[in-house]
Amino acid sequence: MDEKQFEKEIPVKRLRRELAYEGTILKVYKDYVDANGVHAVWDYIHHDGAAAVLPVTDEGKILMVRQYRNALDRFTLEIPAGKVDSADEPRRICAFRELEEETGFRVDKPEDLEFLIRIDTTVAFLDEEIDIFVARNLKKSAQHLDEDEVINVEVWDPKDLLELIYKGEIRDGKTVAAITAYTAKKYF
């Protein structure tokens, strides 16, 4: 099949954008559009972006964080991650900071983080991008959690994490993408 067949573009024109809500980490807009001759209102959420880290121990294990997620009303097992402090903060700097804050481990400098993959988390209505890095040569430090954060660090074998993904027990998109990309890159 010719890839050009998938590039057919339907004419869409944004007529205007209105801020509907501004929260602490995102802005929600109403976009008024003309899509293929039909006037519509679409939701759009802006997020400045984030970074995540897949911390790999000298033994090849992965450090994971277990934390409460209010939107799901439960604890999840994830790779460490966080939002950028400002829209122009380099994602590598954010990842460097979040690694130590959430796990209590660090690398010597941001350049020691290896870029793994970039993901768009929810393309239908959200522009959040997350750059994911691999951290090796970890050095013990200390967690620097926010007052309202409860994060437990756990050490996992990559094969066991893949099993949890395939069982549907790990469903966090950045974590699924990071673990599957890392294991594919490492093993194939």
Residue frames relative to the residue before (quaternion, step in Angstrom):
aa qw qx qy qz dx dy dz
M 1.0000 0.0000 0.0000 0.0000 0.00 0.00 0.00
D 0.4587 -0.6938 0.4948 0.2518 3.57 -0.97 0.91
E 0.4573 -0.7044 0.4735 0.2656 3.60 -0.76 1.07
K 0.5659 0.6110 -0.3850 0.3977 3.60 1.11 -0.52
Q 0.5700 0.5990 -0.3858 0.4092 3.60 1.14 -0.52
F 0.6766 0.4895 -0.2926 0.4658 3.58 1.12 -0.61
E 0.6398 0.5589 -0.3193 0.4199 3.58 1.23 -0.24
K 0.3597 0.7323 -0.5057 0.2804 3.59 1.22 0.17
E 0.1694 -0.8049 0.5645 0.0693 3.54 -0.69 1.08
I 0.2808 -0.7196 0.6127 0.1670 3.50 -1.02 0.91
P 0.4889 -0.6860 0.4405 0.3104 3.59 -0.78 0.91
V 0.0639 0.7650 -0.6347 0.0886 3.54 -0.78 1.15
K 0.0111 -0.7919 0.6101 -0.0233 3.55 -0.88 0.97
R 0.3153 -0.7193 0.5855 0.2010 3.55 -0.82 1.02
L 0.2884 -0.7757 0.5431 0.1416 3.55 -0.74 1.09
R 0.7583 -0.2126 0.1274 0.6030 3.57 1.09 -0.76
R 0.2423 -0.7403 0.6128 0.1332 3.52 -1.33 0.43
E 0.0766 -0.7943 0.6026 0.0129 3.56 -0.92 0.99
L 0.4172 -0.6817 0.5428 0.2580 3.55 -0.97 0.90
A 0.1784 -0.8038 0.5626 0.0749 3.58 -0.69 1.11
Y 0.7962 -0.0474 0.0784 0.5980 3.57 1.08 -0.72
E 0.0950 -0.7686 0.6291 0.0659 3.55 -1.10 0.76
G 0.1208 -0.8043 0.5811 0.0279 3.56 -0.66 1.17
T 0.7292 -0.4250 0.3027 0.4427 3.53 -1.26 -0.26
I 0.8105 0.2068 -0.1220 0.5342 3.64 1.07 -0.55
L 0.8001 0.1936 -0.1213 0.5546 3.60 1.20 -0.04
K 0.2567 -0.7129 0.6269 0.1813 3.49 -1.40 0.25
V 0.2067 -0.7740 0.5906 0.0970 3.56 -0.92 0.97
Y 0.0970 -0.8065 0.5832 0.0004 3.53 -0.84 1.08
K 0.2833 -0.6587 0.6530 0.2438 3.49 -1.42 0.27
D 0.1401 -0.7738 0.6146 0.0619 3.55 -0.76 1.09
Y 0.2001 -0.7489 0.6226 0.1072 3.54 -0.85 1.03
V 0.0015 -0.8387 0.5380 -0.0840 3.55 -0.50 1.23
D 0.2686 -0.6594 0.6667 0.2204 3.44 -1.44 0.30
A 0.0070 0.8133 -0.5779 0.0677 3.55 -0.37 1.28
N 0.8317 -0.1351 0.0397 0.5371 3.54 -0.38 1.30
G 0.7318 -0.4306 0.2190 0.4807 3.54 1.07 0.83
V 0.6455 0.4833 -0.3195 0.4978 3.60 1.26 0.01
H 0.3307 -0.7272 0.5641 0.2090 3.57 -0.88 0.95
A 0.0555 0.8031 -0.5858 0.0933 3.54 -0.87 1.02
V 0.2958 -0.6990 0.6144 0.2154 3.52 -1.35 0.27
W 0.0826 -0.7972 0.5980 -0.0048 3.54 -0.74 1.16
D 0.4079 -0.6658 0.5632 0.2704 3.54 -1.15 0.65
Y 0.0046 -0.7706 0.6373 -0.0101 3.52 -1.12 0.76
I 0.1119 -0.7849 0.6080 0.0413 3.57 -0.88 0.96
H 0.2019 -0.7719 0.5948 0.0982 3.54 -0.89 1.01
H 0.0033 -0.7529 0.6576 -0.0282 3.54 -1.07 0.92
D 0.5004 -0.6969 0.4256 0.2877 3.60 -0.84 0.93
G 0.6110 -0.5588 0.3518 0.4367 3.58 1.21 -0.32
A 0.1789 -0.7802 0.5960 0.0637 3.50 -1.33 0.32
A 0.2166 -0.7335 0.6204 0.1738 3.50 -1.38 0.01
A 0.1193 -0.7736 0.6199 0.0549 3.52 -1.22 0.60
V 0.2221 -0.7770 0.5810 0.0968 3.52 -1.25 0.53
L 0.2083 -0.7191 0.6500 0.1306 3.52 -1.12 0.82
P 0.1258 -0.8270 0.5448 0.0577 3.61 -0.09 1.26
V 0.1173 -0.8046 0.5819 0.0151 3.57 -0.67 1.17
T 0.3624 -0.7387 0.5313 0.2017 3.56 -0.77 1.08
D 0.6811 -0.4721 0.3653 0.4240 3.57 -1.29 0.20
E 0.6747 0.4809 -0.2780 0.4860 3.59 1.20 -0.53
G 0.5714 -0.6246 0.3695 0.3832 3.60 1.27 0.04
K 0.4862 0.6386 -0.4395 0.4032 3.59 1.26 0.24
I 0.3552 -0.7268 0.5510 0.2050 3.54 -1.25 0.42
L 0.3396 -0.7117 0.5790 0.2071 3.56 -0.96 0.93
M 0.0689 -0.7869 0.6132 -0.0037 3.54 -0.83 1.07
V 0.2745 -0.7385 0.5864 0.1884 3.55 -1.24 0.42
R 0.1953 -0.7404 0.6334 0.1116 3.52 -1.06 0.87
Q 0.1456 0.8018 -0.5601 0.1488 3.55 -0.61 1.15
Y 0.5494 -0.6082 0.4686 0.3297 3.53 -1.26 0.52
R 0.1117 -0.7736 0.6217 0.0508 3.55 -0.99 0.90
N 0.4208 -0.7544 0.4548 0.2166 3.53 -0.44 1.29
A 0.6448 0.5405 -0.3388 0.4211 3.62 0.89 -0.84
L 0.7402 0.3706 -0.2084 0.5209 3.59 1.11 -0.65
D 0.2791 -0.7856 0.4893 0.2561 3.58 1.31 -0.37
R 0.6778 0.3958 -0.3177 0.5320 3.54 0.91 0.99
F 0.5432 -0.5732 0.4925 0.3657 3.51 -1.37 0.15
T 0.1356 -0.7770 0.6110 0.0674 3.56 -1.13 0.72
L 0.3429 -0.6881 0.5962 0.2313 3.53 -1.31 0.43
E 0.0819 0.8212 -0.5453 0.1468 3.56 -0.49 1.25
I 0.4953 -0.5446 0.5422 0.4051 3.50 -1.38 -0.03
P 0.5904 -0.5727 0.4160 0.3879 3.62 -1.12 0.51
A 0.1205 0.7893 -0.5901 0.1193 3.56 -1.00 0.84
G 0.0760 0.7913 -0.6064 0.0201 3.52 -1.30 0.25
K 0.5677 -0.6017 0.4420 0.3468 3.52 -1.28 0.38
V 0.5771 -0.5616 0.4577 0.3770 3.52 -1.24 0.47
D 0.5295 -0.6369 0.4566 0.3248 3.58 -1.14 0.61
S 0.7736 0.0065 -0.0056 0.6336 3.57 1.23 -0.51
A 0.6736 -0.5277 0.3361 0.3934 3.56 -1.19 0.52
D 0.7449 0.3965 -0.2322 0.4837 3.60 1.09 -0.59
E 0.4303 0.6835 -0.4863 0.3334 3.62 1.21 0.18
P 0.4589 -0.6713 0.4964 0.3040 3.63 -0.81 0.89
R 0.5326 -0.6574 0.4350 0.3082 3.56 -0.92 0.94
R 0.5993 0.5669 -0.3602 0.4356 3.60 1.07 -0.66
I 0.6373 0.5110 -0.3180 0.4813 3.60 1.05 -0.77
C 0.6330 0.5261 -0.3181 0.4705 3.56 0.99 -0.83
A 0.6626 0.5033 -0.3019 0.4653 3.60 0.89 -0.93
F 0.6196 0.5503 -0.3242 0.4562 3.58 1.00 -0.87
R 0.6854 0.4827 -0.2671 0.4753 3.58 0.92 -0.96
E 0.6943 0.4969 -0.2813 0.4380 3.58 0.83 -1.01
L 0.5715 0.5929 -0.3792 0.4220 3.59 1.06 -0.68
E 0.7292 0.4160 -0.2435 0.4857 3.57 0.75 -1.04
E 0.6360 0.5476 -0.3424 0.4223 3.60 0.88 -0.90
E 0.7886 0.3718 -0.1852 0.4533 3.58 0.75 -1.02
T 0.7912 0.3345 -0.1753 0.4810 3.62 0.97 -0.74
G 0.3915 -0.7027 0.5048 0.3134 3.58 1.08 -0.61
F 0.6240 0.4455 -0.3549 0.5350 3.56 1.28 0.48
R 0.0940 -0.7953 0.5975 0.0412 3.56 -1.18 0.53
V 0.3106 -0.6552 0.6313 0.2753 3.48 -1.43 0.00
D 0.6919 -0.5123 0.3060 0.4065 3.59 -1.20 0.37
K 0.8063 -0.0729 0.0948 0.5793 3.57 0.86 -0.92
P 0.6770 -0.5174 0.3307 0.4056 3.60 -1.15 0.51
E 0.6276 0.5599 -0.3372 0.4230 3.60 1.05 -0.71
D 0.5761 0.5909 -0.3737 0.4235 3.60 1.24 -0.28
L 0.5823 0.5655 -0.3762 0.4467 3.58 1.24 -0.25
E 0.2800 -0.7653 0.5638 0.1344 3.56 -0.87 1.02
F 0.4122 -0.7031 0.5175 0.2607 3.59 -0.73 1.03
L 0.1865 -0.7951 0.5712 0.0818 3.57 -0.91 0.96
I 0.7790 -0.2183 0.2260 0.5426 3.58 0.64 -1.12
R 0.2314 -0.7196 0.6307 0.1753 3.57 -1.28 0.43
I 0.0695 -0.8002 0.5948 0.0327 3.56 -0.95 0.88
D 0.2931 -0.6608 0.6558 0.2176 3.51 -1.33 0.51
T 0.3876 -0.8024 0.3990 0.2160 3.55 -0.35 1.22
T 0.8131 -0.0283 0.0777 0.5763 3.61 0.82 -0.91
V 0.1660 -0.8798 0.4372 0.0849 3.55 0.42 1.27
A 0.5671 0.6267 -0.3934 0.3616 3.63 1.10 -0.37
F 0.8464 0.0314 0.0198 0.5313 3.61 1.01 -0.70
L 0.7267 0.3913 -0.2099 0.5242 3.60 1.26 -0.11
D 0.2956 -0.7872 0.5173 0.1591 3.60 -0.90 0.89
E 0.3345 0.7677 -0.4949 0.2321 3.63 1.19 0.26
E 0.0944 -0.7484 0.6555 0.0358 3.51 -1.04 0.97
I 0.0979 -0.7726 0.6244 0.0608 3.54 -1.09 0.76
D 0.2182 -0.7311 0.6340 0.1259 3.54 -0.87 1.01
I 0.1556 -0.7929 0.5866 0.0547 3.55 -0.87 1.01
F 0.1257 -0.7994 0.5875 0.0077 3.52 -0.90 1.07
V 0.3384 -0.6877 0.5977 0.2354 3.54 -1.31 0.40
A 0.1367 -0.7788 0.6090 0.0624 3.56 -0.95 0.94
R 0.0211 -0.7740 0.6325 -0.0214 3.54 -0.89 1.05
N 0.7638 0.3348 -0.2586 0.4875 3.59 -1.30 0.10
L 0.1117 0.8412 -0.5134 0.1282 3.52 0.95 1.01
K 0.1641 -0.7608 0.6225 0.0819 3.51 -1.14 0.78
K 0.4822 -0.6734 0.4808 0.2877 3.57 -0.92 0.94
S 0.0019 -0.7710 0.6350 -0.0488 3.52 -0.98 0.96
A 0.5123 -0.5981 0.4690 0.3998 3.59 -0.75 -1.03
Q 0.5158 -0.6144 0.4937 0.3356 3.56 -1.14 0.64
H 0.1207 -0.7534 0.6418 0.0766 3.54 -1.24 0.61
L 0.0263 0.8534 -0.5175 0.0556 3.56 0.49 1.22
D 0.5307 -0.5677 0.5128 0.3648 3.53 -1.27 0.47
E 0.6812 -0.5136 0.3333 0.4014 3.58 -1.20 0.51
D 0.7574 0.3843 -0.2034 0.4870 3.59 0.99 -0.78
E 0.5558 0.6146 -0.3927 0.3989 3.62 1.24 0.16
V 0.0445 -0.7335 0.6774 0.0345 3.51 -1.17 0.78
I 0.1114 0.7989 -0.5737 0.1423 3.57 -0.34 1.28
N 0.1331 -0.7653 0.6274 0.0546 3.53 -0.87 1.04
V 0.2954 -0.7533 0.5665 0.1560 3.56 -0.93 0.96
E 0.0488 -0.7908 0.6100 -0.0130 3.55 -0.93 0.99
V 0.3183 -0.7327 0.5739 0.1804 3.56 -1.17 0.67
W 0.0252 -0.8268 0.5594 -0.0537 3.58 -0.73 1.12
D 0.4445 -0.6271 0.5695 0.2913 3.51 -1.28 0.54
P 0.5496 -0.6380 0.4145 0.3451 3.64 -0.85 0.85
K 0.6329 0.5366 -0.3436 0.4399 3.62 0.97 -0.75
D 0.6535 0.5050 -0.3147 0.4678 3.59 1.01 -0.75
L 0.6304 0.5214 -0.3301 0.4710 3.58 1.07 -0.70
L 0.6194 0.5273 -0.3390 0.4727 3.58 1.02 -0.76
E 0.6365 0.5307 -0.3237 0.4565 3.57 0.97 -0.82
L 0.6557 0.4987 -0.3098 0.4748 3.59 0.98 -0.81
I 0.6120 0.5315 -0.3448 0.4733 3.59 1.08 -0.67
Y 0.7081 0.4675 -0.2666 0.4571 3.58 0.81 -1.01
K 0.6512 0.4841 -0.3119 0.4943 3.60 1.19 -0.45
G 0.4868 -0.6732 0.4259 0.3585 3.59 1.26 -0.22
E 0.4828 0.6764 -0.4334 0.3485 3.57 1.20 0.35
I 0.6952 0.2462 -0.2267 0.6362 3.58 1.27 -0.31
R 0.0212 0.8309 -0.5515 0.0707 3.57 -0.54 1.22
D 0.4289 0.6951 -0.4661 0.3400 3.58 1.27 -0.04
G 0.4998 -0.7243 0.3922 0.2679 3.58 -0.57 1.19
K 0.6823 0.4821 -0.3046 0.4575 3.58 0.84 -0.90
T 0.6525 0.5137 -0.3069 0.4649 3.55 1.06 -0.77
V 0.6372 0.5129 -0.3202 0.4779 3.59 0.95 -0.86
A 0.6736 0.4953 -0.2991 0.4599 3.59 0.87 -0.96
A 0.6772 0.5079 -0.3009 0.4391 3.59 0.87 -0.93
I 0.7038 0.4662 -0.2793 0.4576 3.57 0.78 -0.97
T 0.6817 0.4679 -0.3077 0.4709 3.60 0.89 -0.82
A 0.6467 0.5001 -0.3301 0.4719 3.62 0.98 -0.74
Y 0.6616 0.5081 -0.3112 0.4554 3.58 0.90 -0.89
T 0.7035 0.4577 -0.2895 0.4602 3.58 0.77 -0.94
A 0.6263 0.5201 -0.3462 0.4662 3.59 1.02 -0.68
K 0.6723 0.4971 -0.2855 0.4685 3.56 0.96 -0.89
K 0.6980 0.4852 -0.2635 0.4560 3.56 1.02 -0.85
Y 0.7924 0.3657 -0.1638 0.4600 3.57 0.88 -0.94
F 0.7654 0.3431 -0.2036 0.5050 3.63 1.12 -0.39
